[in-house]
Amino acid sequence: EYLEEQIDSFRNTLLSNRIFPAFASGNQQLMAHASWVIGQFSGAISKKATNSIYECLVGALRGVSVEYPLHSAAVGSLCELVEAEVFPPDWKPLLESLLMGLEEEHRVKGQAMLLESCAQANADAVAPFVEAILQALTPVAIRRMDAAFNEDANCSLDFVTDSLFAAIVSSLEATEDQACIDDGACARSVQLLCSLLERLWRTNGVNCPSCRREATLIMQWLFEHW
């Protein structure tokens, strides 16, 4: 017990004296290293430090011109926290940050994978944001499929597009025990999902086993809910 108290004290001192100041510095290299350290502590973060940690990591994602090393480290640590069930006090800033900047190639895969982790770890928290998630992710997936198909009629979908499909499916599954969203939101979401499925079948994406499986789950969800 004494040793555990000393470790907790050391961890809190490290966070206060090294990690949080690194984020305040604005130096992306320092922030990336600090993000990685947080991920190593993911299973032993005190409740007192949780809010500050999420503020730092989410703030890093929202930053202007966030480079790949920082983005990757921040997303990785957030995945570690969510999977360790160290949840943010407020999910809205985190989920909103994951729907930003998807026009930047280096953001898409990591943010889609983190959205999938969030939906699987805490469906109740993600369910109210499903329409926003569909509005953000579906057009990105469609653009990527169109671009790939225009370049090569025999192409297969890449891992990034597959990650988008996985995030969409996990978000839809998060609503299984929730009341249906309002009629207007239902109509908009149905239209997006139908457009996504249409593009998938028009391209060789249907030959991608994982996307074909996820497309089947989307269809089942539509039949069951709308």
Solvent accessible surface area in square Angstrom, and as a share of the most:
residue,aa,sasa,rsa
1,E,163,0.73
2,Y,156,0.59
3,L,123,0.61
4,E,116,0.52
5,E,94,0.42
6,Q,83,0.37
7,I,78,0.40
8,D,68,0.35
9,S,61,0.39
10,F,129,0.54
11,R,30,0.11
12,N,65,0.34
13,T,66,0.39
14,L,41,0.21
15,L,3,0.02
16,S,67,0.43
17,N,93,0.48
18,R,169,0.62
19,I,8,0.04
20,F,50,0.21
21,P,63,0.39
22,A,14,0.11
23,F,22,0.09
24,A,91,0.71
25,S,64,0.41
26,G,53,0.51
27,N,70,0.36
28,Q,51,0.23
29,Q,124,0.55
30,L,86,0.43
31,M,22,0.10
32,A,13,0.10
33,H,109,0.49
34,A,4,0.03
35,S,0,0.00
36,W,153,0.54
37,V,34,0.19
38,I,0,0.00
39,G,6,0.05
40,Q,106,0.47
41,F,39,0.16
42,S,11,0.07
43,G,70,0.68
44,A,45,0.35
45,I,19,0.10
46,S,44,0.28
47,K,191,0.81
48,K,190,0.80
49,A,12,0.09
50,T,11,0.06
51,N,73,0.37
52,S,42,0.27
53,I,1,0.01
54,Y,9,0.03
55,E,111,0.50
56,C,26,0.15
57,L,0,0.00
58,V,11,0.06
59,G,39,0.37
60,A,3,0.02
61,L,0,0.00
62,R,93,0.34
63,G,28,0.27
64,V,138,0.79
65,S,82,0.53
66,V,4,0.02
67,E,105,0.47
68,Y,130,0.50
69,P,83,0.53
70,L,3,0.02
71,H,2,0.01
72,S,47,0.31
73,A,23,0.17
74,A,0,0.00
75,V,9,0.05
76,G,33,0.32
77,S,3,0.02
78,L,0,0.00
79,C,24,0.14
80,E,82,0.37
81,L,1,0.00
82,V,0,0.00
83,E,114,0.51
84,A,43,0.33
85,E,124,0.56
86,V,24,0.14
87,F,58,0.24
88,P,9,0.06
89,P,92,0.58
90,D,80,0.42
91,W,29,0.10
92,K,103,0.44
93,P,53,0.33
94,L,1,0.01
95,L,0,0.00
96,E,65,0.29
97,S,1,0.00
98,L,0,0.00
99,L,35,0.18
100,M,78,0.35
101,G,17,0.16
102,L,13,0.07
103,E,138,0.62
104,E,59,0.26
105,E,109,0.49
106,H,60,0.27
107,R,10,0.03
108,V,3,0.01
109,K,85,0.36
110,G,17,0.16
111,Q,0,0.00
112,A,2,0.01
113,M,80,0.36
114,L,0,0.00
115,L,1,0.00
116,E,42,0.19
117,S,16,0.10
118,C,0,0.00
119,A,4,0.03
120,Q,127,0.56
121,A,38,0.29
122,N,36,0.18
123,A,39,0.30
124,D,99,0.52
125,A,17,0.13
126,V,0,0.00
127,A,6,0.05
128,P,99,0.63
129,F,43,0.18
130,V,2,0.01
131,E,40,0.18
132,A,47,0.36
133,I,0,0.00
134,L,0,0.00
135,Q,73,0.32
136,A,24,0.18
137,L,1,0.01
138,T,0,0.00
139,P,44,0.27
140,V,10,0.05
141,A,0,0.00
142,I,22,0.11
143,R,132,0.48
144,R,47,0.17
145,M,0,0.00
146,D,43,0.23
147,A,51,0.40
148,A,29,0.22
149,F,77,0.32
150,N,124,0.64
151,E,149,0.67
152,D,69,0.36
153,A,61,0.47
154,N,127,0.65
155,C,19,0.12
156,S,80,0.52
157,L,17,0.08
158,D,67,0.35
159,F,120,0.50
160,V,23,0.13
161,T,2,0.01
162,D,24,0.13
163,S,6,0.04
164,L,0,0.00
165,F,0,0.00
166,A,18,0.14
167,A,0,0.00
168,I,0,0.00
169,V,10,0.06
170,S,8,0.05
171,S,0,0.00
172,L,3,0.01
173,E,80,0.36
174,A,5,0.04
175,T,15,0.09
176,E,105,0.47
177,D,139,0.72
178,Q,68,0.30
179,A,94,0.73
180,C,79,0.47
181,I,51,0.26
182,D,96,0.50
183,D,124,0.64
184,G,33,0.31
185,A,1,0.01
186,C,16,0.10
187,A,64,0.50
188,R,117,0.43
189,S,0,0.00
190,V,45,0.26
191,Q,128,0.57
192,L,32,0.16
193,L,0,0.00
194,C,64,0.39
195,S,32,0.21
196,L,0,0.00
197,L,18,0.09
198,E,92,0.41
199,R,62,0.22
200,L,0,0.00
201,W,120,0.42
202,R,152,0.55
203,T,7,0.04
204,N,42,0.21
205,G,0,0.00
206,V,33,0.19
207,N,91,0.47
208,C,18,0.11
209,P,89,0.56
210,S,23,0.15
211,C,0,0.00
212,R,105,0.38
213,R,138,0.50
214,E,14,0.06
215,A,0,0.00
216,T,59,0.34
217,L,65,0.32
218,I,0,0.00
219,M,71,0.32
220,Q,87,0.39
221,W,16,0.05
222,L,22,0.11
223,F,162,0.67
224,E,134,0.60
225,H,63,0.28
226,W,84,0.29
